[in-house]
Amino acid sequence: MSITSFPDEPDDIDAVDLIDIRTGDRSSPFEHRVEPVSKTIKAIKYLEKQRPDVQISEAAIQRIAYGAVEPGLLDGARLDRHRVETGWLVALNYRAYTLMLSPAIENDRLLDEAHYAADPGTSESQRVLTMPTAHGTDATLVYADPMEDLLTAIDRASKRVRESNPQEVGRRIVERPLTAVPVSFLNAGHYPDDDLSIVDGNSRWASCTANLKVQASQISPATAKDLVPLLPSHLMRRTLSQRRDLVREIVKNAHRDFTEASGTSKTARAKRDRAAELLNAMTVPVQVIVGYIDDKPSMGMQRFPAAVRSLLMRMNVGVKPFEESSKSGVTAEEIVTALFDAGELGDDAPAVKDVLLGRTDVTDAMKTLGLNPAFRDLRFAFVVQQLTRKERRLNAIMAAKLDKSRLVISHRSGPAAELGLRSYSSLPKETMASVRTAVEKNILWKDLADHEWTVENIDSDEAVDDLLARADTGDIPARLLLGVIAMVNLVTSGNLLAAGGTAEQIVGGIKVMRTPVGTVIEAVLGRKEGPQVLADAIKRIRAGLRPRWWAHGQLVEQEDWKGSDFNAHLRLVASHGFDPEYYQNEPTATELEDEALTGFQSSLATTVANLDHLIFLRKEHGTTADLPWVLVEPTFKNINSLGKKLGKISEDEPS
């Protein structure tokens, strides 16, 4: 890499210290050398003797020893245990060379933005990877995707976190441990078929390597000597020995630059600082999961992937916690996996699991369930139906995964929405943003959990008409299915949105229902003309047409309406019905109370937003000190008072 020359003149730039990784000392130059392979032999033998606690392959043990900065410290190292819902994870802690680890193969933070195979609009190059499976005997995650797909996904995720969550690395060493797990690849081809993959700490790894460049000739057989940014795929293409040799070369060259650049010129200091930053970022503390002990020994390693994800979810409470949507996505996958392991997904369990997760092509699985795979809304409806079932064991598993003492309808909404939206993951980003806003509160209503219902193959206008006819004659399961399919189509087409500030203006100043979309659909289903309007909307939206509105006793096209117009009118009839003669501009006592409740809830939403802004500012500024109790005590008292007062005028939370 070329270095820009600067004139020899004094300045106030602080030099970068080379930090002792064992003591944190900055006062004297520290030098570490990559140990010879002979130094790893005792560590390997020690770890091999730690069975049955150490349940990884000889290749994984060798990776740990080769990657350790001080392999001698592994001889006699203590193993730690971490409690997860299904058992215990066994971990080994040491300091590793950064480049001997690889970033996450699938970044769970991005689950809400990934493109899923369940969506017919997702191209091959955009698809999210399949979930890793458990190894038969080892605490190892197994990936079945083609290696090139894995490398592409890893590079993309690494670039993303470098941009979105940079960490301060270089002037200081990494102090918070990363968590890694052994992985193996079924379709490695000519690449190594194993690695150590980070499951927590990807932002730290990405920041450590952000400014590291290597010659193109070191990456491929090309003869080019141009320097290119180092990507995870460059490392993962190398054998273990080649990877270690690269680390040795980088460390050696950096020490040379640091020592030789002894002058006082800007050029010398810049070279020395860059070398110090590189060396400070070349090592990271890491805990590698080396074993798993299930509470049910008969399960073996089957629940190891879920255990790792469970640990990951509980660890992400630091610099950048999961977004709620990503957290819902991870939790939903944990629920589905747990239900499958417990045998709660019925006779066609593999097909049900594949359809619910949506990570792989669901064509055959949908056909197995008797559903047309070309219809996204049918898969979404199936997700809702499966996550609102009433079985006691199923509900107990869901409640445990959601960390709830008992399960209510609102608890099911987040996982149902996240899994369902995987059928629509290729929608434009702006469209998906409004869709998420509409479904983030609650897409479900109480009857969905109170009644048994199934998803039928409603894949034609005739099937919709038949469903409507049954719904109109009091068939509750038909009515529920009609409502869910209509809701999915209306929301994803932009015709049922979160209540906007201009909704009342659109309908002439009359009060509209400002509740979540699920409650709106429930109310519209209860109106005489409601099922007919919803059934017609299903057919029209599926055909790429605007939904029609009920006026003067018939369905009428509204050429000048936008999605916000249909949304406002749907929320209007949810409150008042379809007959405009009954709309009252003079508010009744009930309407006055509704308005007061809405005002209270709106002000509370503003308060929550203000608190979120405060939390965001603290994270942005790196503030870690707790707020003094004297400052927050009045607020806590007000919050408790609000809860007690509201509880006195509210029903008990439904089960």
C-alpha positions as CSV (number, residue, x, y, z in Angstrom):
1,M,0.0,0.0,0.0
2,S,1.4,3.4,-0.9
3,I,1.7,6.1,1.8
4,T,1.2,9.8,1.1
5,S,4.2,11.9,2.0
6,F,3.8,14.8,4.4
7,P,6.3,17.7,5.2
8,D,8.3,17.4,8.3
9,E,6.5,19.8,10.7
10,P,5.1,19.6,14.2
11,D,1.4,19.1,14.9
12,D,-0.9,18.1,17.7
13,I,-2.0,14.7,16.4
14,D,-2.1,12.0,19.1
15,A,0.0,9.0,18.3
16,V,-1.6,5.5,18.3
17,D,-0.3,3.3,21.1
18,L,0.5,-0.4,20.5
19,I,-1.5,-2.0,23.4
20,D,-0.4,-5.1,25.4
21,I,-3.3,-7.5,24.8
22,R,-2.7,-9.2,28.1
23,T,-2.6,-6.2,30.4
24,G,-4.0,-3.3,28.4
25,D,-0.7,-1.5,29.0
26,R,0.1,1.4,26.6
27,S,3.3,2.6,28.3
28,S,5.8,0.4,26.6
29,P,5.8,-1.1,23.0
30,F,4.3,-4.6,22.9
31,E,5.2,-7.2,20.4
32,H,3.5,-10.5,19.8
33,R,4.6,-13.1,17.3
34,V,2.5,-15.8,15.6
35,E,3.6,-18.9,17.5
36,P,5.0,-21.9,15.5
37,V,2.7,-24.8,14.9
38,S,4.6,-26.9,17.3
39,K,3.3,-24.7,20.1
40,T,-0.3,-25.9,19.4
41,I,0.3,-29.6,20.0
42,K,-0.3,-29.5,23.8
43,A,-3.4,-27.4,23.4
44,I,-4.9,-29.8,20.8
45,K,-4.1,-32.9,23.0
46,Y,-5.7,-31.2,26.0
47,L,-8.9,-30.3,24.3
48,E,-9.2,-33.8,22.8
49,K,-9.0,-35.2,26.3
50,Q,-11.9,-33.0,27.5
51,R,-14.6,-35.1,26.1
52,P,-17.5,-35.5,26.6
53,D,-17.7,-31.8,27.4
54,V,-15.8,-30.9,24.2
55,Q,-18.0,-32.3,21.4
56,I,-16.4,-31.0,18.3
57,S,-14.3,-32.5,15.5
58,E,-10.5,-32.8,15.5
59,A,-10.6,-30.3,12.6
60,A,-12.5,-27.8,14.8
61,I,-10.1,-28.3,17.7
62,Q,-7.2,-27.7,15.3
63,R,-8.8,-24.4,14.1
64,I,-9.1,-23.2,17.7
65,A,-5.5,-24.0,18.5
66,Y,-4.1,-22.6,15.3
67,G,-6.2,-19.4,15.8
68,A,-5.2,-18.8,19.4
69,V,-2.7,-15.9,20.0
70,E,-1.2,-17.8,22.9
71,P,-2.0,-21.5,22.3
72,G,-0.1,-22.4,25.4
73,L,-2.8,-20.9,27.5
74,L,-5.4,-23.4,26.1
75,D,-3.5,-26.2,27.8
76,G,-5.5,-26.5,31.1
77,A,-8.1,-23.8,30.1
78,R,-11.4,-23.9,32.0
79,L,-14.6,-24.6,30.2
80,D,-17.6,-22.4,30.9
81,R,-21.3,-23.3,30.7
82,H,-24.1,-21.1,29.6
83,R,-27.7,-21.9,30.4
84,V,-30.2,-21.8,27.5
85,E,-33.8,-22.9,27.4
86,T,-33.2,-26.4,26.2
87,G,-29.9,-27.2,28.1
88,W,-26.3,-26.0,28.5
89,L,-23.8,-24.7,26.0
90,V,-20.2,-25.3,26.8
91,A,-17.8,-22.6,25.8
92,L,-14.0,-22.1,25.7
93,N,-12.6,-18.5,26.2
94,Y,-9.3,-17.3,24.7
95,R,-7.9,-14.6,22.5
96,A,-7.8,-15.3,18.8
97,Y,-6.4,-13.8,15.7
98,T,-9.2,-11.9,14.1
99,L,-8.5,-13.4,10.6
100,M,-8.8,-16.9,11.9
101,L,-12.5,-16.3,12.5
102,S,-15.3,-15.7,9.9
103,P,-18.3,-13.5,10.3
104,A,-21.9,-14.8,10.6
105,I,-23.0,-16.9,7.7
106,E,-26.5,-15.5,8.2
107,N,-26.9,-12.2,10.0
108,D,-30.1,-12.5,12.1
109,R,-30.2,-8.7,12.4
110,L,-31.2,-8.5,8.8
111,L,-34.0,-11.1,8.8
112,D,-36.6,-8.4,8.4
113,E,-34.8,-7.2,5.2
114,A,-33.9,-10.5,3.7
115,H,-35.5,-11.9,0.5
116,Y,-37.1,-15.3,1.1
117,A,-37.6,-18.2,-1.3
118,A,-41.3,-18.3,-0.2
119,D,-41.7,-15.1,-2.2
120,P,-42.2,-15.8,-5.9
121,G,-40.6,-12.4,-6.7
122,T,-37.3,-13.3,-5.1
123,S,-34.4,-14.0,-7.5
124,E,-31.8,-16.7,-6.9
125,S,-29.1,-14.2,-6.1
126,Q,-31.2,-12.5,-3.4
127,R,-32.5,-15.4,-1.5
128,V,-31.9,-15.8,2.2
129,L,-29.9,-19.0,3.1
130,T,-31.5,-22.1,4.5
131,M,-31.3,-22.5,8.2
132,P,-28.3,-24.5,9.5
133,T,-29.1,-28.0,10.8
134,A,-27.5,-29.9,13.6
135,H,-24.6,-32.3,13.2
136,G,-25.3,-35.9,14.3
137,T,-22.8,-36.0,17.1
138,D,-20.9,-32.6,17.3
139,A,-21.8,-29.2,18.6
140,T,-21.5,-27.9,15.0
141,L,-23.9,-26.1,12.7
142,V,-24.2,-27.7,9.2
143,Y,-24.9,-25.6,6.1
144,A,-26.3,-27.2,3.0
145,D,-26.3,-24.2,0.6
146,P,-23.7,-24.1,-2.3
147,M,-20.5,-22.6,-1.0
148,E,-20.6,-19.6,-3.5
149,D,-24.0,-18.7,-2.1
150,L,-22.7,-18.8,1.4
151,L,-19.6,-16.7,0.6
152,T,-21.8,-14.1,-1.2
153,A,-24.1,-13.8,1.8
154,I,-21.2,-13.5,4.2
155,D,-19.5,-10.8,2.2
156,R,-22.8,-8.9,1.8
157,A,-23.5,-9.0,5.6
158,S,-20.0,-8.0,6.5
159,K,-20.1,-4.9,4.2
160,R,-23.4,-4.0,5.7
161,V,-22.4,-4.0,9.3
162,R,-19.2,-2.1,8.4
163,E,-21.4,0.7,7.2
164,S,-24.3,0.5,9.6
165,N,-22.5,-0.2,12.9
166,P,-18.8,0.8,12.9
167,Q,-16.9,0.2,16.1
168,E,-13.9,2.1,17.6
169,V,-11.1,-0.3,16.8
170,G,-7.4,0.4,16.3
171,R,-6.7,3.1,18.9
172,R,-8.0,0.5,21.4
173,I,-8.1,-3.2,21.4
174,V,-11.4,-5.2,21.3
175,E,-12.4,-6.0,24.9
176,R,-15.9,-7.4,24.6
177,P,-15.7,-11.1,23.6
178,L,-17.1,-12.4,20.3
179,T,-19.0,-15.7,20.3
180,A,-18.2,-18.3,17.6
181,V,-19.3,-21.8,16.8
182,P,-17.8,-24.5,14.6
183,V,-19.5,-24.9,11.3
184,S,-19.3,-27.4,8.4
185,F,-20.3,-27.2,4.8
186,L,-22.0,-30.0,2.9
187,N,-21.2,-28.4,-0.5
188,A,-17.7,-27.0,0.1
189,G,-16.3,-28.1,-3.3
190,H,-12.7,-27.1,-3.4
191,Y,-12.9,-24.9,-0.4
192,P,-12.2,-26.0,3.2
193,D,-15.3,-27.8,4.5
194,D,-15.2,-26.3,8.1
195,D,-14.7,-23.0,9.8
196,L,-15.3,-21.0,13.1
197,S,-18.2,-18.7,12.5
198,I,-19.1,-15.7,14.6
199,V,-22.7,-15.6,15.9
200,D,-22.2,-12.5,18.0
201,G,-19.7,-9.7,17.4
202,N,-19.9,-9.3,13.7
203,S,-19.7,-5.5,13.9
204,R,-16.5,-5.8,15.9
205,W,-14.9,-8.2,13.4
206,A,-16.0,-6.0,10.5
207,S,-14.5,-2.9,12.0
208,C,-11.2,-4.8,12.8
209,T,-10.8,-5.7,9.1
210,A,-12.4,-2.6,7.5
211,N,-9.1,-0.9,6.6
212,L,-7.2,-4.1,5.8
213,K,-6.1,-4.6,2.2
214,V,-4.3,-7.4,0.5
215,Q,-2.7,-7.9,-2.9
216,A,-5.1,-9.4,-5.4
217,S,-2.5,-12.0,-6.2
218,Q,-2.8,-13.3,-2.7
219,I,-6.5,-14.0,-3.2
220,S,-6.6,-15.6,-6.6
221,P,-4.1,-16.9,-9.2
222,A,-4.2,-13.5,-10.9
223,T,-0.9,-11.7,-11.2
224,A,-2.3,-8.3,-10.3
225,K,-0.5,-6.5,-7.5
226,D,-3.3,-4.0,-6.8
227,L,-4.4,-3.8,-3.2
228,V,-8.0,-4.7,-2.6
229,P,-10.2,-4.6,0.6
230,L,-10.1,-7.9,2.5
231,L,-13.4,-9.7,2.5
232,P,-14.5,-12.8,4.5
233,S,-14.6,-14.9,1.3
234,H,-10.9,-14.2,0.7
235,L,-10.1,-15.8,4.0
236,M,-12.6,-18.7,3.8
237,R,-11.1,-19.8,0.4
238,R,-7.8,-20.5,2.2
239,T,-6.7,-23.7,3.9
240,L,-6.1,-23.4,7.7
241,S,-2.4,-23.3,7.2
242,Q,-2.6,-20.7,4.4
243,R,-4.8,-18.6,6.6
244,R,-2.4,-18.7,9.5
245,D,0.5,-17.9,7.1
246,L,-1.4,-14.8,6.0
247,V,-1.8,-13.7,9.6
248,R,1.9,-14.3,10.3
249,E,2.8,-12.2,7.3
250,I,0.5,-9.3,8.2
251,V,1.7,-9.3,11.8
252,K,5.3,-9.4,10.8
253,N,5.0,-6.6,8.3
254,A,3.1,-4.4,10.7
255,H,5.7,-4.9,13.4
256,R,8.4,-4.0,10.9
257,D,6.6,-0.9,9.8
258,F,6.0,0.2,13.4
259,T,9.6,-0.3,14.3
260,E,11.2,1.2,11.2
261,A,9.0,4.3,11.0
262,S,10.9,6.0,13.9
263,G,11.1,9.5,12.5
264,T,9.0,12.5,13.5
265,S,7.7,13.4,10.1
266,K,4.0,13.1,9.3
267,T,4.8,10.3,6.9
268,A,6.6,8.3,9.5
269,R,4.0,8.9,12.1
270,A,1.2,8.0,9.8
271,K,2.9,4.7,8.9
272,R,3.6,3.9,12.5
273,D,0.1,4.7,13.6
274,R,-1.4,2.6,10.8
275,A,0.8,-0.3,11.8
276,A,-0.3,0.1,15.5
277,E,-3.9,0.3,14.6
278,L,-3.6,-2.9,12.5
279,L,-1.9,-4.8,15.3
280,N,-4.4,-3.6,17.9
281,A,-7.2,-4.9,15.6
282,M,-5.5,-8.2,14.7
283,T,-6.7,-10.0,17.9
284,V,-10.1,-10.4,19.6
285,P,-11.3,-12.1,22.7
286,V,-13.6,-15.0,21.7
287,Q,-15.7,-17.7,23.3
288,V,-16.2,-20.7,21.1
289,I,-19.1,-23.0,21.7
290,V,-17.5,-26.5,22.0
291,G,-20.3,-28.6,23.4
292,Y,-24.0,-28.9,24.1
293,I,-25.8,-30.8,26.8
294,D,-29.6,-31.1,26.2
295,D,-31.9,-31.4,29.1
296,K,-33.4,-34.4,27.3
297,P,-30.4,-36.7,26.5
298,S,-32.5,-38.5,23.9
299,M,-32.5,-35.3,21.7
300,G,-28.8,-35.5,21.3
301,M,-27.7,-32.5,19.1
302,Q,-31.1,-31.9,17.5
303,R,-31.7,-28.7,19.4
304,F,-28.2,-27.3,19.2
305,P,-29.0,-24.8,16.4
306,A,-32.0,-23.4,18.4
307,A,-29.8,-23.3,21.5
308,V,-27.2,-21.2,19.8
309,R,-29.8,-18.8,18.4
310,S,-31.4,-18.6,21.9
311,L,-28.0,-17.5,23.4
312,L,-27.5,-15.0,20.6
313,M,-30.9,-13.4,21.2
314,R,-30.1,-12.9,24.9
315,M,-26.7,-11.5,24.2
316,N,-27.7,-8.8,21.8
317,V,-28.5,-6.2,24.5
318,G,-25.4,-4.0,24.1
319,V,-24.2,-1.7,21.4
320,K,-26.9,-2.4,18.9
321,P,-29.8,-4.6,20.1
322,F,-32.0,-6.3,17.5
323,E,-34.7,-4.3,15.9
324,E,-38.1,-5.6,17.1
325,S,-38.9,-6.9,13.6
326,S,-35.7,-8.9,13.4
327,K,-36.2,-10.2,17.0
328,S,-39.7,-11.3,16.0
329,G,-38.3,-13.1,13.0
330,V,-35.7,-15.0,15.1
331,T,-38.3,-15.8,17.8
332,A,-40.8,-17.0,15.2
333,E,-38.1,-19.4,13.8
334,E,-37.4,-20.6,17.3
335,I,-41.1,-21.3,17.8
336,V,-41.5,-23.2,14.5
337,T,-38.3,-25.3,15.2
338,A,-39.5,-26.1,18.7
339,L,-43.0,-27.1,17.5
340,F,-41.4,-29.3,14.9
341,D,-39.0,-31.0,17.4
342,A,-42.0,-31.5,19.8
343,G,-44.1,-33.1,17.0
344,E,-46.8,-30.4,17.2
345,L,-46.9,-29.6,13.4
346,G,-49.2,-32.6,12.5
347,D,-48.9,-35.4,10.0
348,D,-47.2,-33.3,7.3
349,A,-44.7,-31.7,9.7
350,P,-41.8,-31.3,7.3
351,A,-44.0,-29.5,4.7
352,V,-45.6,-27.3,7.4
353,K,-42.2,-26.4,8.8
354,D,-40.9,-25.4,5.3
355,V,-44.0,-23.3,4.6
356,L,-43.9,-21.5,7.9
357,L,-40.2,-20.7,7.7
358,G,-40.2,-19.8,4.0
359,R,-36.5,-20.0,3.6
360,T,-36.6,-22.7,0.9
361,D,-38.7,-23.1,-2.2
362,V,-42.2,-23.9,-0.8
363,T,-43.7,-25.1,-4.1
364,D,-43.8,-28.8,-3.2
365,A,-44.6,-28.2,0.5
366,M,-47.6,-26.0,-0.4
367,K,-48.8,-28.6,-2.8
368,T,-48.5,-31.2,-0.1
369,L,-50.8,-29.1,2.1
370,G,-53.2,-28.7,-0.8
371,L,-52.5,-25.1,-1.4
372,N,-51.6,-23.3,-4.7
373,P,-48.0,-22.1,-4.3
374,A,-48.5,-19.3,-6.7
375,F,-50.7,-17.4,-4.2
376,R,-48.7,-15.5,-1.6
377,D,-51.8,-14.7,0.4
378,L,-52.6,-18.4,1.0
379,R,-49.2,-19.0,2.6
380,F,-49.7,-15.8,4.8
381,A,-53.1,-17.1,5.8
382,F,-51.6,-20.5,6.6
383,V,-49.0,-18.9,8.9
384,V,-51.7,-17.0,10.7
385,Q,-53.8,-20.2,11.1
386,Q,-50.9,-22.2,12.5
387,L,-49.9,-19.6,15.0
388,T,-53.4,-19.1,16.3
389,R,-54.2,-22.8,16.9
390,K,-55.6,-23.6,20.4
391,E,-53.7,-26.8,21.3
392,R,-52.5,-26.7,24.9
393,R,-49.0,-28.0,24.2
394,L,-48.5,-25.8,21.2
395,N,-49.5,-22.7,23.2
396,A,-47.2,-23.7,26.0
397,I,-44.2,-23.9,23.6
398,M,-45.1,-20.6,22.0
399,A,-45.5,-18.9,25.4
400,A,-42.1,-20.2,26.6
401,K,-40.4,-18.9,23.4
402,L,-42.1,-15.5,23.8
403,D,-41.1,-15.4,27.4
404,K,-44.7,-15.1,28.5
405,S,-46.4,-16.7,31.5
406,R,-49.6,-17.1,29.4
407,L,-50.4,-16.5,25.8
408,V,-52.8,-13.9,24.5
409,I,-53.7,-13.0,21.0
410,S,-51.4,-9.9,20.8
411,H,-48.4,-12.0,21.7
412,R,-48.8,-14.1,18.5
413,S,-49.0,-11.2,16.2
414,G,-45.3,-10.3,15.8
415,P,-44.2,-13.8,14.8
416,A,-47.2,-14.3,12.6
417,A,-46.5,-11.0,10.8
418,E,-42.8,-11.6,10.3
419,L,-43.2,-15.1,8.9
420,G,-46.2,-14.1,6.8
421,L,-44.4,-11.2,5.2
422,R,-41.7,-13.5,3.9
423,S,-44.1,-14.1,1.0
424,Y,-43.8,-10.4,0.2
425,S,-40.1,-9.8,0.9
426,S,-39.3,-8.6,-2.6
427,L,-41.7,-5.7,-2.4
428,P,-40.0,-2.3,-2.9
429,K,-38.4,-0.9,0.2
430,E,-40.8,2.0,0.5
431,T,-43.8,-0.3,0.1
432,M,-42.5,-2.7,2.7
433,A,-41.9,0.1,5.1
434,S,-45.5,1.1,5.0
435,V,-46.6,-2.5,5.2
436,R,-44.5,-3.1,8.3
437,T,-45.9,0.0,9.9
438,A,-49.4,-1.3,9.3
439,V,-48.7,-4.8,10.8
440,E,-46.3,-3.9,13.6
441,K,-49.1,-3.5,16.2
442,N,-51.5,-6.3,15.7
443,I,-52.7,-8.2,12.6
444,L,-54.8,-10.6,14.6
445,W,-58.2,-10.5,16.3
446,K,-59.6,-12.6,19.1
447,D,-61.9,-14.9,17.1
448,L,-58.9,-16.3,15.2
449,A,-57.7,-18.0,18.4
450,D,-61.1,-18.7,19.9
451,H,-62.4,-20.7,16.9
452,E,-61.0,-23.7,14.9
453,W,-60.5,-22.8,11.3
454,T,-58.4,-24.1,8.4
455,V,-56.9,-22.6,5.2
456,E,-58.6,-23.8,2.0
457,N,-57.2,-23.5,-1.5
458,I,-58.9,-20.3,-2.4
459,D,-57.1,-19.8,-5.7
460,S,-59.8,-18.6,-8.1
461,D,-62.7,-16.1,-8.2
462,E,-65.1,-18.9,-8.0
463,A,-63.5,-20.2,-4.8
464,V,-63.7,-16.7,-3.3
465,D,-67.4,-16.5,-4.2
466,D,-68.0,-19.8,-2.6
467,L,-66.1,-18.7,0.6
468,L,-68.2,-15.5,0.7
469,A,-71.5,-17.5,0.3
470,R,-70.5,-19.6,3.3
471,A,-69.4,-16.6,5.3
472,D,-72.7,-14.9,4.7
473,T,-74.6,-17.9,6.1
474,G,-72.8,-17.8,9.4
475,D,-69.9,-20.2,8.8
476,I,-67.4,-18.7,11.2
477,P,-64.3,-20.5,9.9
478,A,-65.1,-19.3,6.3
479,R,-65.6,-15.8,7.7
480,L,-62.2,-15.9,9.4
481,L,-60.4,-17.2,6.4
482,L,-62.1,-14.5,4.2
483,G,-61.0,-11.8,6.6
484,V,-57.4,-12.9,6.8
485,I,-57.0,-13.3,3.0
486,A,-58.6,-9.9,2.5
487,M,-56.4,-8.3,5.2
488,V,-53.2,-9.6,3.6
489,N,-54.2,-8.3,0.1
490,L,-55.4,-4.9,1.4
491,V,-52.3,-4.3,3.5
492,T,-49.7,-5.4,1.0
493,S,-51.4,-3.5,-1.8
494,G,-51.4,-0.3,0.3
495,N,-55.2,-0.1,0.8
496,L,-55.2,-0.8,4.5
497,L,-52.6,1.2,6.3
498,A,-51.8,2.4,9.8
499,A,-54.3,5.2,10.7
500,G,-52.9,8.4,9.1
501,G,-53.4,11.9,10.5
502,T,-55.6,12.9,7.5
503,A,-58.0,10.0,7.7
504,E,-60.8,12.1,9.1
505,Q,-60.2,14.8,6.5
506,I,-60.6,12.3,3.7
507,V,-64.0,11.2,4.9
508,G,-65.4,14.7,5.7
509,G,-64.4,15.1,9.3
510,I,-66.2,12.1,10.7
511,K,-64.5,10.0,13.3
512,V,-62.8,6.8,12.0
513,M,-61.6,3.7,13.7
514,R,-57.9,4.2,14.6
515,T,-57.1,0.6,15.7
516,P,-54.7,-2.0,14.4
517,V,-55.5,-3.5,11.0
518,G,-56.7,-6.8,12.5
519,T,-59.4,-5.0,14.6
520,V,-60.5,-3.0,11.5
521,I,-61.0,-6.2,9.5
522,E,-62.9,-7.8,12.4
523,A,-65.2,-4.8,12.6
524,V,-65.8,-4.7,8.8
525,L,-66.6,-8.4,8.8
526,G,-69.4,-7.6,11.3
527,R,-71.0,-5.1,8.9
528,K,-73.7,-6.4,6.6
529,E,-71.9,-5.4,3.4
530,G,-68.4,-6.0,4.8
531,P,-67.8,-9.6,3.6
532,Q,-68.9,-8.7,0.1
533,V,-66.5,-5.7,-0.1
534,L,-63.6,-7.8,1.3
535,A,-64.3,-10.7,-1.1
536,D,-64.4,-8.3,-4.1
537,A,-61.2,-6.7,-2.9
538,I,-59.4,-10.1,-2.9
539,K,-60.4,-10.8,-6.5
540,R,-59.6,-7.3,-7.7
541,I,-56.2,-7.0,-5.9
542,R,-55.1,-10.4,-7.1
543,A,-55.9,-9.3,-10.6
544,G,-53.8,-6.1,-10.2
545,L,-56.9,-3.8,-10.0
546,R,-58.0,-1.3,-7.4
547,P,-60.5,-2.5,-4.9
548,R,-64.1,-1.3,-5.4
549,W,-66.2,0.5,-2.8
550,W,-69.8,0.0,-1.7
551,A,-72.0,2.9,-2.6
552,H,-75.7,3.2,-3.4
553,G,-76.3,-0.5,-2.8
554,Q,-73.6,-1.8,-5.1
555,L,-69.8,-2.1,-5.7
556,V,-68.5,1.0,-7.5
557,E,-65.0,1.8,-8.9
558,Q,-63.4,4.9,-7.4
559,E,-61.0,6.1,-10.1
560,D,-59.6,9.0,-8.1
561,W,-59.0,7.0,-4.9
562,K,-55.5,6.3,-3.6
563,G,-54.7,3.6,-1.0
564,S,-55.1,6.2,1.7
565,D,-58.7,6.9,0.5
566,F,-59.7,3.3,0.7
567,N,-58.0,2.9,4.1
568,A,-59.9,6.0,5.5
569,H,-63.3,4.8,4.2
570,L,-62.6,1.2,5.5
571,R,-61.8,2.6,8.9
572,L,-64.9,4.8,8.7
573,V,-67.3,1.9,8.1
574,A,-65.6,-0.1,10.7
575,S,-66.9,2.5,13.2
576,H,-70.2,3.6,11.6
577,G,-71.2,1.1,8.9
578,F,-71.8,1.6,5.2
579,D,-75.0,3.7,5.3
580,P,-74.0,7.4,5.4
581,E,-77.4,8.3,6.8
582,Y,-76.3,7.0,10.1
583,Y,-73.1,9.0,10.3
584,Q,-73.5,11.6,13.1
585,N,-71.6,14.9,13.0
586,E,-72.9,15.7,16.5
587,P,-70.9,13.3,18.7
588,T,-72.8,10.9,21.0
589,A,-71.6,10.1,24.5
590,T,-69.9,7.0,23.2
591,E,-68.1,8.9,20.5
592,L,-67.0,11.5,23.0
593,E,-65.5,8.7,25.1
594,D,-63.9,7.1,22.1
595,E,-62.4,10.4,21.2
596,A,-61.0,10.8,24.7
597,L,-59.5,7.3,24.6
598,T,-57.9,8.0,21.3
599,G,-56.5,11.3,22.5
600,F,-55.0,9.5,25.6
601,Q,-53.6,6.7,23.4
602,S,-52.1,9.1,20.9
603,S,-50.4,11.1,23.7
604,L,-49.1,7.9,25.1
605,A,-47.7,6.9,21.7
606,T,-45.9,10.3,21.6
607,T,-44.5,9.7,25.0
608,V,-43.2,6.3,24.0
609,A,-41.6,7.9,20.9
610,N,-39.9,10.5,23.0
611,L,-38.5,7.8,25.3
612,D,-37.2,5.9,22.2
613,H,-35.5,9.1,21.0
614,L,-33.8,9.4,24.4
615,I,-32.6,5.8,24.2
616,F,-31.4,6.4,20.7
617,L,-29.4,9.5,21.7
618,R,-27.8,7.6,24.6
619,K,-26.7,4.8,22.3
620,E,-25.5,7.3,19.7
621,H,-23.5,9.2,22.3
622,G,-22.2,6.0,24.0
623,T,-23.8,7.0,27.3
624,T,-23.8,4.0,29.7
625,A,-24.4,5.7,33.1
626,D,-27.8,5.0,34.6
627,L,-30.1,7.9,35.1
628,P,-30.3,9.1,38.8
629,W,-33.3,7.8,40.6
630,V,-34.3,11.2,41.8
631,L,-34.8,12.2,38.1
632,V,-37.0,9.3,37.1
633,E,-38.9,8.6,40.3
634,P,-41.8,11.0,39.5
635,T,-42.1,9.4,36.0
636,F,-42.2,5.9,37.4
637,K,-45.0,7.0,39.8
638,N,-47.0,8.5,36.9
639,I,-46.6,5.3,34.8
640,N,-47.8,3.2,37.7
641,S,-50.7,5.5,38.3
642,L,-51.7,5.4,34.7
643,G,-51.7,1.6,34.7
644,K,-53.9,1.4,37.8
645,K,-56.4,4.0,36.6
646,L,-56.7,2.3,33.1
647,G,-57.0,-1.1,34.7
648,K,-60.1,0.1,36.6
649,I,-62.0,0.9,33.4
650,S,-60.7,-2.0,31.3
651,E,-61.6,-5.6,30.8
652,D,-59.1,-8.3,32.0
653,E,-56.5,-9.2,29.3
654,P,-58.0,-12.0,27.2
655,S,-56.4,-15.4,27.2
